[in-house]
Amino acid sequence: MRDLRLVPDPHGKVEIVEIFWNPGDYQTETQQKTVPPLLAYAELINSLDSRNRETAQRIKKKFLD
């Protein structure tokens, strides 16, 4: 929990899965390894926070449209 900076949530569970994409596909010289844009979009769009949803829309416009 400490390594991943997880905070207990009484209403949810955490599932840790193996990376299912090639991390090198989403890394540039100026950017650290990241997740595929679709994965980031899916996580953010399901948020109730309007700022997260706005960011999801930006990701969609830039990478998924």
KAWO-V94576 format. One record per run of one state. SS is the DSSP state (H for helix, E for strand, L for the rest). FROM is the first residue (numbers start at 0). LEN is the number of residues. If there is no record, write none. Layout:
BEGIN
SS;FROM;LEN
SS;FROM;LEN
END
This chain:
BEGIN
L;0;22
H;22;4
L;26;10
H;36;9
L;45;4
H;49;15
L;64;1
END
